[in-house]
């Protein structure tokens, strides 16, 4: 499905007249429904979840092969996503869990390929609508259990619950604010967004509360003011410089406060202790373990095993059951432990590339859809220092980070220039 509009270029004396033909491409509704099912299976964990997840993974793998002429060129342009999965798979030769390393590497590669396929087939707005459909279901199910979310039987940890509700909330807000969405969809999204914010408040997750307040400020600013700023020359640039200066000033103040007293005060206000709920202990352990095998690590899947004594000790110190699937709560340290400096460098490459592409995409199209992906980028990068999401497969936040970057490559709008001979 596509629409075609004609945008005439300014005429230049003694030059042929020029027109730009802009084709806005969007995928069929049935394919958008399949993507929504995919997000459902990766967004939450529920009984029988694998009965949806793995058949859909096979479906996407098959469609990537069938539509390889569309997908492979874009995947090659998104090449920074590829080296890390290959290194993960290669680590089977020195990992104590070679089968897990190979499987993990193939799954990481499939994660990147599926993100490319969805970005090629759907528009940014359709992806947000798909996330909103899943998020709306999540919010409706959990509203009756607002103060006791465990009773819903879907989430086993508060941080994961709050993070998923946060994404659902931002998607609902973006749908409600986007004037190009049908008015009925926007009317539905508005109360869903308010219910999502209420769930975040009830979850008592300070980090996600800060993210939600920042998202409200950012998306409301784009909706009410940013489009009007474009009418005044250079005002948008001035605002961006001002915001960057404020961010730099805040960073300098926090980093230069004696004994980090201001940072401690902020953590106390957010009801977080200075160890970040035991994370600093895990980070110290990760630094010590990675120092033993600095260049290529212990191999993917080679640490959090039931027969690794140090791993089980960390579980006990973290009050986790024996054999729990755990992490170092830091994407970079997690990668460094398993893949050393080689893997860490490749992860930093992915993050730098994704951030750059998302920022450039927003600067080129400062609309609500691109603002959503820019917000997700900020959240994903910030959370990567306290969670290991970036070193995982099929994670919704990571896939949205990748999709936002890939949309910048795809552009979703193909511009064709037609030269007409001057009469």
C-alpha positions as CSV (number, residue, x, y, z in Angstrom):
1,X,0.0,0.0,0.0
2,X,1.5,3.3,-1.0
3,X,0.6,6.9,-1.6
4,X,2.3,9.2,-4.1
5,X,2.7,13.0,-3.7
6,X,4.5,15.5,-5.9
7,X,6.7,18.1,-4.4
8,X,8.1,20.7,-6.9
9,X,11.6,21.9,-6.4
10,X,12.3,25.6,-6.7
11,X,13.0,26.6,-10.3
12,X,16.6,27.5,-11.2
13,X,17.1,29.8,-14.2
14,X,18.3,27.9,-17.3
15,X,17.9,24.6,-15.5
16,X,15.4,21.8,-16.2
17,X,12.3,21.8,-14.0
18,X,12.5,19.2,-11.2
19,X,9.9,17.3,-9.2
20,X,10.3,14.9,-6.4
21,X,8.0,11.9,-6.3
22,X,7.7,10.7,-2.7
23,X,6.3,7.2,-2.2
24,X,5.2,6.5,1.4
25,X,5.3,2.8,1.8
26,X,3.4,0.8,4.5
27,X,2.8,-2.9,4.9
28,X,-0.5,-4.7,4.7
29,X,-2.7,-5.0,7.8
30,X,-2.2,-8.8,8.1
31,X,1.6,-8.4,8.2
32,X,1.2,-5.7,10.9
33,X,-0.9,-8.2,12.9
34,X,1.9,-10.8,12.6
35,X,4.4,-8.2,13.9
36,X,2.0,-7.4,16.8
37,X,2.0,-11.1,17.7
38,X,5.8,-11.1,17.6
39,X,5.9,-8.2,20.0
40,X,3.4,-10.0,22.2
41,X,5.6,-13.1,22.4
42,X,8.8,-11.1,23.2
43,X,7.1,-8.4,25.3
44,X,5.8,-10.7,28.1
45,X,6.3,-14.2,29.3
46,X,3.2,-16.3,29.7
47,X,2.3,-20.0,29.7
48,X,2.7,-21.4,26.2
49,X,4.7,-18.3,25.1
50,X,7.1,-20.5,23.1
51,X,4.2,-21.8,21.0
52,X,4.0,-18.3,19.5
53,X,7.6,-17.2,19.7
54,X,9.4,-20.0,17.9
55,X,6.9,-20.5,15.0
56,X,7.0,-16.8,14.4
57,X,10.8,-16.9,14.5
58,X,10.7,-19.6,11.8
59,X,8.2,-17.6,9.8
60,X,10.4,-14.5,9.8
61,X,13.5,-16.6,9.0
62,X,11.6,-18.0,6.0
63,X,10.3,-14.6,4.9
64,X,13.8,-13.1,5.1
65,X,15.0,-15.8,2.7
66,X,12.0,-15.3,0.4
67,X,12.4,-11.5,0.4
68,X,16.2,-11.6,0.5
69,X,16.4,-9.0,-2.3
70,X,14.7,-6.5,0.0
71,X,16.2,-7.5,3.3
72,X,19.8,-8.5,2.6
73,X,20.9,-5.1,1.1
74,X,19.5,-3.3,4.2
75,X,21.1,-5.8,6.5
76,X,24.5,-5.2,4.9
77,X,24.0,-1.5,5.3
78,X,23.3,-2.2,9.0
79,X,26.6,-4.2,9.2
80,X,27.6,-3.0,12.7
81,X,24.9,-5.3,14.0
82,X,26.6,-8.4,12.5
83,X,30.1,-8.9,14.0
84,X,29.0,-9.4,17.6
85,X,26.7,-12.4,16.8
86,X,29.4,-14.0,14.7
87,X,31.9,-13.6,17.6
88,X,29.3,-15.1,20.0
89,X,28.9,-18.1,17.8
90,X,32.6,-18.4,17.3
91,X,33.1,-18.4,21.1
92,X,31.8,-22.0,21.1
93,X,35.4,-23.0,20.6
94,X,36.5,-21.7,24.1
95,X,33.2,-21.6,26.0
96,X,32.4,-24.3,28.5
97,X,28.9,-24.4,27.0
98,X,29.6,-24.6,23.3
99,X,26.1,-25.5,22.3
100,X,24.7,-22.5,24.1
101,X,27.2,-20.2,22.6
102,X,26.4,-21.3,19.0
103,X,22.6,-21.1,19.6
104,X,23.0,-17.7,21.3
105,X,25.0,-16.4,18.4
106,X,22.5,-17.6,15.8
107,X,19.6,-16.1,17.8
108,X,21.4,-12.7,18.0
109,X,21.9,-12.8,14.2
110,X,18.2,-13.6,13.8
111,X,17.3,-10.8,16.1
112,X,19.1,-8.3,13.9
113,X,17.6,-9.8,10.7
114,X,14.1,-9.7,12.0
115,X,14.5,-6.1,13.0
116,X,15.6,-5.3,9.5
117,X,12.7,-7.3,8.0
118,X,10.1,-5.4,10.1
119,X,11.7,-2.1,9.3
120,X,11.7,-2.9,5.6
121,X,8.1,-4.1,5.5
122,X,6.4,-1.6,7.9
123,X,6.5,2.1,8.4
124,X,7.6,3.6,11.8
125,X,4.0,4.5,12.6
126,X,2.8,0.9,12.0
127,X,5.5,-0.5,14.3
128,X,4.4,1.9,17.0
129,X,0.7,0.9,16.4
130,X,1.7,-2.7,16.8
131,X,3.5,-2.0,20.1
132,X,0.5,0.0,21.2
133,X,-1.9,-2.9,20.5
134,X,0.3,-5.2,22.7
135,X,0.8,-2.6,25.3
136,X,-2.9,-1.8,25.5
137,X,-3.6,-5.5,26.2
138,X,-0.9,-5.5,28.9
139,X,-2.3,-2.4,30.6
140,X,-5.9,-3.6,30.5
141,X,-4.9,-7.0,32.0
142,X,-2.9,-5.3,34.8
143,X,-5.2,-2.5,35.8
144,X,-7.2,-4.7,38.2
145,X,-3.9,-5.8,39.8
146,X,-2.5,-2.3,40.0
147,X,-1.0,-2.7,43.5
148,X,-0.2,-6.4,43.3
149,X,1.1,-7.0,39.8
150,X,2.3,-10.5,40.6
151,X,-1.3,-11.7,40.8
152,X,-1.5,-11.3,37.0
153,X,0.9,-14.2,36.7
154,X,2.9,-12.7,33.8
155,X,5.9,-10.9,35.3
156,X,8.2,-12.3,37.8
157,X,10.2,-9.1,38.5
158,X,9.2,-5.5,39.2
159,X,11.9,-3.9,37.0
160,X,10.8,-6.0,33.9
161,X,7.2,-5.3,34.6
162,X,7.8,-1.5,35.0
163,X,10.0,-1.4,31.9
164,X,7.3,-3.1,29.7
165,X,4.6,-0.8,31.1
166,X,6.8,2.1,30.3
167,X,7.2,1.1,26.7
168,X,3.4,0.5,26.4
169,X,2.8,4.0,28.0
170,X,5.2,5.8,25.6
171,X,3.6,4.0,22.6
172,X,0.1,5.0,23.7
173,X,1.3,8.6,24.2
174,X,2.9,8.6,20.7
175,X,-0.3,7.2,19.1
176,X,-2.5,9.7,20.9
177,X,-0.3,12.7,19.9
178,X,0.2,11.7,16.3
179,X,-2.2,13.7,14.2
180,X,-1.7,11.3,11.2
181,X,-3.4,8.4,13.1
182,X,-7.2,7.9,12.8
183,X,-9.0,10.0,15.4
184,X,-10.7,6.9,16.9
185,X,-7.3,5.3,17.5
186,X,-6.1,8.5,19.2
187,X,-9.2,8.6,21.4
188,X,-8.6,5.0,22.5
189,X,-4.9,5.7,23.1
190,X,-5.4,8.7,25.4
191,X,-7.0,6.8,28.4
192,X,-4.7,3.8,27.9
193,X,-1.7,6.2,28.3
194,X,-3.2,7.6,31.5
195,X,-3.8,4.0,32.8
196,X,-0.2,3.1,31.9
197,X,1.1,6.0,33.9
198,X,-1.0,5.0,36.9
199,X,0.6,1.5,36.7
200,X,4.1,3.0,36.7
201,X,3.2,5.0,39.8
202,X,1.9,1.9,41.5
203,X,5.0,-0.1,40.7
204,X,7.2,2.2,42.8
205,X,10.0,2.0,40.2
206,X,11.8,5.3,40.5
207,X,13.8,4.8,37.3
208,X,10.8,4.2,35.1
209,X,8.9,7.0,36.8
210,X,11.7,9.4,35.8
211,X,11.6,8.0,32.3
212,X,7.8,8.4,32.1
213,X,7.9,12.0,33.2
214,X,10.7,12.7,30.7
215,X,8.7,11.1,28.0
216,X,5.6,13.1,28.8
217,X,7.6,16.3,28.7
218,X,9.4,15.4,25.4
219,X,6.4,14.1,23.4
220,X,4.1,16.9,24.7
221,X,6.8,19.4,23.7
222,X,7.0,17.9,20.2
223,X,3.2,17.9,19.9
224,X,2.5,21.4,21.1
225,X,5.6,23.4,20.4
226,X,8.2,21.8,18.2
227,X,6.3,22.0,14.9
228,X,5.7,25.7,15.5
229,X,9.4,26.3,16.2
230,X,10.1,25.4,12.6
231,X,8.4,28.6,11.4
232,X,11.1,30.7,13.0
233,X,14.5,30.4,11.4
234,X,17.2,28.7,13.5
235,X,15.0,28.5,16.6
236,X,15.1,24.6,16.6
237,X,18.9,24.7,16.4
238,X,19.0,27.2,19.2
239,X,16.8,25.0,21.4
240,X,18.9,21.9,20.7
241,X,22.1,23.7,21.6
242,X,20.4,25.0,24.8
243,X,19.2,21.5,25.8
244,X,22.7,20.1,25.1
245,X,24.3,22.8,27.2
246,X,21.9,22.1,30.1
247,X,22.6,18.3,29.9
248,X,26.4,19.0,29.9
249,X,26.0,21.4,32.9
250,X,24.1,18.8,34.9
251,X,26.7,16.1,34.1
252,X,29.5,18.4,35.2
253,X,27.8,19.3,38.5
254,X,27.1,15.6,39.3
255,X,30.6,14.5,38.5
256,X,32.3,17.3,40.4
257,X,30.3,17.2,43.6
258,X,32.6,16.4,46.6
259,X,32.2,12.7,47.7
260,X,29.3,12.4,45.2
261,X,27.0,13.8,47.9
262,X,24.6,15.2,45.3
263,X,24.4,11.9,43.5
264,X,23.7,10.2,46.8
265,X,21.0,12.7,47.7
266,X,19.3,12.1,44.3
267,X,19.5,8.3,44.8
268,X,18.0,8.7,48.3
269,X,15.2,10.9,46.9
270,X,14.5,8.1,44.4
271,X,14.5,5.5,47.2
272,X,17.6,3.8,45.8
273,X,20.6,2.8,47.9
274,X,24.2,3.7,46.9
275,X,24.8,0.1,45.8
276,X,21.9,0.2,43.4
277,X,20.2,-2.8,45.0
278,X,23.4,-4.8,45.1
279,X,24.5,-4.1,41.5
280,X,27.8,-2.6,42.5
281,X,28.8,-6.0,44.1
282,X,28.0,-7.7,40.8
283,X,30.0,-5.1,38.9
284,X,33.0,-5.5,41.1
285,X,32.8,-9.3,40.5
286,X,32.5,-8.8,36.8
287,X,35.6,-6.6,36.7
288,X,37.6,-9.2,38.6
289,X,36.4,-12.1,36.5
290,X,37.0,-10.3,33.2
291,X,40.6,-9.4,34.3
292,X,41.4,-13.1,34.4
293,X,40.5,-13.6,30.7
294,X,40.6,-10.1,29.3
295,X,40.7,-10.5,25.5
296,X,38.0,-13.1,24.6
297,X,36.4,-13.8,27.9
298,X,35.0,-17.1,29.1
299,X,32.9,-17.6,26.0
300,X,29.1,-17.0,25.6
301,X,27.1,-18.9,28.1
302,X,30.2,-20.0,29.9
303,X,29.7,-18.2,33.3
304,X,26.1,-18.5,34.6
305,X,26.2,-22.3,34.8
306,X,25.2,-24.5,37.7
307,X,28.7,-26.0,37.8
308,X,30.6,-22.6,38.0
309,X,31.2,-22.0,41.7
310,X,31.7,-18.3,41.5
311,X,28.5,-17.9,39.6
312,X,26.5,-19.8,42.3
313,X,28.3,-17.7,45.0
314,X,27.0,-14.5,43.3
315,X,23.5,-16.0,43.2
316,X,23.6,-16.7,46.9
317,X,24.9,-13.2,47.7
318,X,22.1,-11.8,45.6
319,X,19.5,-14.0,47.4
320,X,18.7,-15.9,44.2
321,X,17.9,-19.6,44.0
322,X,20.6,-22.1,42.9
323,X,20.8,-22.4,39.1
324,X,18.8,-19.1,38.5
325,X,19.4,-17.5,35.1
326,X,21.1,-14.3,36.3
327,X,23.2,-11.5,34.9
328,X,25.7,-8.8,36.0
329,X,23.0,-6.1,35.5
330,X,25.3,-4.2,33.0
331,X,25.3,-4.9,29.3
332,X,29.0,-3.9,28.9
333,X,30.3,-5.9,31.8
334,X,28.2,-8.9,30.8
335,X,29.7,-8.8,27.3
336,X,33.2,-8.3,28.7
337,X,33.0,-11.3,31.0
338,X,31.8,-13.6,28.2
339,X,33.7,-12.1,25.2
340,X,36.4,-9.9,26.6
341,X,37.6,-6.7,25.1
342,X,36.8,-8.0,21.6
343,X,33.1,-8.4,22.4
344,X,33.0,-5.2,24.4
345,X,34.4,-3.2,21.4
346,X,31.8,-4.7,19.1
347,X,28.9,-3.9,21.5
348,X,30.1,-0.3,21.8
349,X,30.2,-0.2,18.0
350,X,26.5,-1.3,17.9
351,X,25.4,1.2,20.5
352,X,27.3,4.1,18.9
353,X,25.9,3.2,15.4
354,X,22.4,2.9,16.7
355,X,22.4,6.1,18.6
356,X,23.9,8.0,15.6
357,X,21.3,6.6,13.2
358,X,18.4,7.3,15.5
359,X,19.6,10.9,16.2
360,X,20.1,11.5,12.5
361,X,16.7,10.0,11.7
362,X,15.0,12.4,14.2
363,X,16.9,15.4,12.8
364,X,15.7,14.5,9.3
365,X,12.1,13.8,10.3
366,X,11.1,15.5,13.5
367,X,7.7,13.9,13.8
368,X,6.0,11.9,16.5
369,X,7.1,8.5,15.2
370,X,10.8,9.5,15.1
371,X,10.5,11.1,18.5
372,X,9.2,7.7,19.9
373,X,12.3,5.9,18.6
374,X,14.6,8.6,19.9
375,X,13.1,8.2,23.3
376,X,13.4,4.4,23.2
377,X,17.1,5.0,22.2
378,X,17.7,7.1,25.2
379,X,16.0,4.6,27.5
380,X,17.8,1.6,26.0
381,X,21.2,3.2,26.3
382,X,20.6,4.4,29.9
383,X,19.2,1.1,31.1
384,X,22.2,-0.7,29.4
385,X,24.3,0.4,32.4
386,X,22.1,-1.3,35.0
387,X,20.6,-4.2,33.0
388,X,22.1,-6.7,30.5
389,X,19.4,-6.3,27.8
390,X,21.8,-5.4,25.0
391,X,23.5,-8.8,25.5
392,X,20.3,-10.8,24.9
393,X,18.1,-12.0,22.1
394,X,14.6,-11.0,21.0
395,X,14.3,-8.3,23.6
396,X,11.7,-5.7,22.6
397,X,13.6,-2.6,23.8
398,X,16.7,-3.7,21.9
399,X,14.7,-4.5,18.7
400,X,13.1,-1.1,18.8
401,X,16.5,0.5,19.2
402,X,17.7,-1.4,16.1
403,X,14.5,-0.7,14.1
404,X,14.8,3.0,14.7
405,X,18.3,3.0,13.4
406,X,17.3,0.9,10.4
407,X,14.4,3.2,9.6
408,X,17.0,5.9,9.0
409,X,18.7,3.7,6.4
410,X,15.4,2.6,4.8
411,X,13.9,6.1,5.0
412,X,10.5,4.5,4.4
413,X,10.0,7.3,1.8
414,X,11.7,6.7,-1.5
415,X,12.4,10.0,-3.3
416,X,12.7,9.8,-7.0
417,X,13.8,12.9,-8.9
418,X,12.4,13.3,-12.4
419,X,13.9,15.9,-14.7
420,X,11.6,17.5,-17.2
421,X,13.0,19.3,-20.2
422,X,12.4,23.0,-20.2
423,X,9.8,23.9,-22.7
